[in-house]
Amino acid sequence: ALFFFDPLLVFVFEPYAEAMRRLDQDIDSIPSIGGIGGPMLLYLKLCGLAALIGTAPLWLYQIWAFILPGLHAHERKWSRVFAIVAGPLFLLGVAIGYLTLPKGVEVLVGFTPSQLTSIVDFGGYLSFFTRTLLVFGLAFEIPVFVILLNLAGVVTGKALGAYRPWIIMGTFIFAAVATPSTD
């Protein structure tokens, strides 16, 4: 991943740059890196994250190969369906998260009063970036998990209907905790 650091940095920085263009911010709003070791830590964090994502098929397969022998035949069938559906849904969630990230950054940075300058630490932005994409990806997995719980007999459709107000409240609480803004 170290060989691809520059394209990775452009990929991660683009939502922030797009938000700054929408806000008509000048060069003063470029994120900063603090500390002497900050630039090297940025290399390690970004490349480590890219390596983790890039090797995900390999380590996910290893986890799957460990679990698979302990499953019954009908459980294997449903787990394959889950794997086929869950992967694209997670990627779709991450893509939508990436597409909406500039607007989120724009709104959050837009709260800065005109008398102040927003100094963004790039390490903090990178954490915000990864957390946002992860939450979007996981949010797209919720329907798959509910269906799996139903198929496993843990939750029935009737029970889901009876607890609908609590499920909606839990969804709102999850969204409130997962989002970084105070709204």
N, C-alpha and C positions, 0 to 999 in steps of 0.2 A: 504493500500500500504506500510505502515511502516514495516509490517511483511516480505515483499518481497524486502526490500531495497538492500540487498547484491546481489541477482540475477539481479535486475534492474541495479545496478551499473556495474556489469560485462557485461550486455547487451549493455549499453551505452558506456562503456570503450573499448569494443572489437574492433571497427573500428580504434580507435586511436592506440591501441596496435598492431594491424595488420599492420598499416602504419609504425609504428616504427620498427617492425621486417623487413619490406621490405627495410627500410632505413638503417638497421644495426645500429640503435641508441642504446646507452647503458642506464643504469639506470638513468642517469642525465636528460633524457628527459621525466621523469614521470611528469604529470601535477601537479600543485600545487593548494592549496586552501589558499587564503589570508584572513587575519583578524581573530580575536578571534571567531567571530560568523560564520565564513565561513563554517566550517563543519556542523553546525546545519542548516544553510541556504541551503546547498547542500541537506541534508535530506528532507527539506521542499519542495524545488523546484522539486526534482526528484520524490518524492512520490506524490506531488500535480499534476504533469504532468501525472503520471501513473493513479491517481484517475480520472483525467479529461478524459483520453482516455478510461479507464475501464468503466466509467459510461456513455460514449457517447451514447450507444444505448438507455438508459433511457431518457436522456435530449433531444436527437434528436427526440425521439418518442413524448415527451411532446410538442416540437415545432411543430411537424407534426400534432398532435392532435388539436392544436390551429388553424392551417392554414386550415386544411382539410374541415371543415364545410363551409368555404367561397368559395370553388371551385365548378365549374360546373362539371357535370358528365364526359364530355370528358376531362376536365383538370385533374380530378382525375385519369383517366386511364393513361394519359401520365406521370403524376407525379409518379405513381406507377412504370412504366417502368423506369423512371429516377432513382428512389430510388434503384431498382434492379440492374441497370447497374452502377450507380455512386459509390456505396459502394465498390464493388470489384475492380473497376478501381482505386479508391483512395488507397485502400490497396496494389494493385499492384505497384502503383507509390511509396508508402512508402517503400515497399520491395526492389524495384530497387534502391531507394535512399540509403537504408541501405547497399546494396551490393556494391554500387559504392563509398560510403563514405570513406573507407580506401584509395582508390586511390586519392580522393580529398585531404584528409589530408596529404597523402604522397607528393603530388605535392606542396601543400602550405608550409609545413614544410621544404621540400627540397630546398626552396629558401634561407634558412638560410646560410649565408656565413660560411666557415669553421673556421674563427676566432671567431665566436660568438656561443653562446648556446641559443637555443630557449626555453624560459620558458613559458609554456602554462598554463594559468589559467583555472582550470577545469570548473568554472562557465561560462567563455567565450566559452569553448568547448561545454558545455551542450547547450548553446544558439545556437551555430553554428549547433550542431547536430539536435536540434528540428526544426530550421529554414530550414535546408536542407531537412529533411524528409517532412516537410509541403509543401515546394515548389515543390518537386517531386510529392507529392500526388495531389496537385492542378493542376500541369501541365497535369496530366493524365485526369483531369476533363474537360479540354478545349473542346475536341470534343463533349462531352455530352452537354455542354452549347451552343455550336454553333448549334447543332441539335435542342435543345429546342428553341433557338431564331428563327430558321427556321420554326419550327412547330407553333410557336406563331405568325408568320407573321411579326416579327420585322426585320428579314433579309432574303433575298431570295438567292438562289444559284447563280443567275445571279449577284446580288450585291456583293456577296463574290468573284466571279470571277473578277469583275471589280476592286475591291479594294485589290486584291491579293498582289501586291507589298507593300502596306501599312500594310497589315496584317503580311507579312514576316518581315518587318522592325519593327513593334510593338513586334513581337515575339523575335527578336534579342535584342531589348531594354529591354524587360522583363527579358530575360536570363541574360543580362549584369547587371541589377540591382539586380536580385535575387541571383547571385553568389557572393561569398565574395572575390574572387581574383581580381587582377588588370588587368588580361588579357582580 
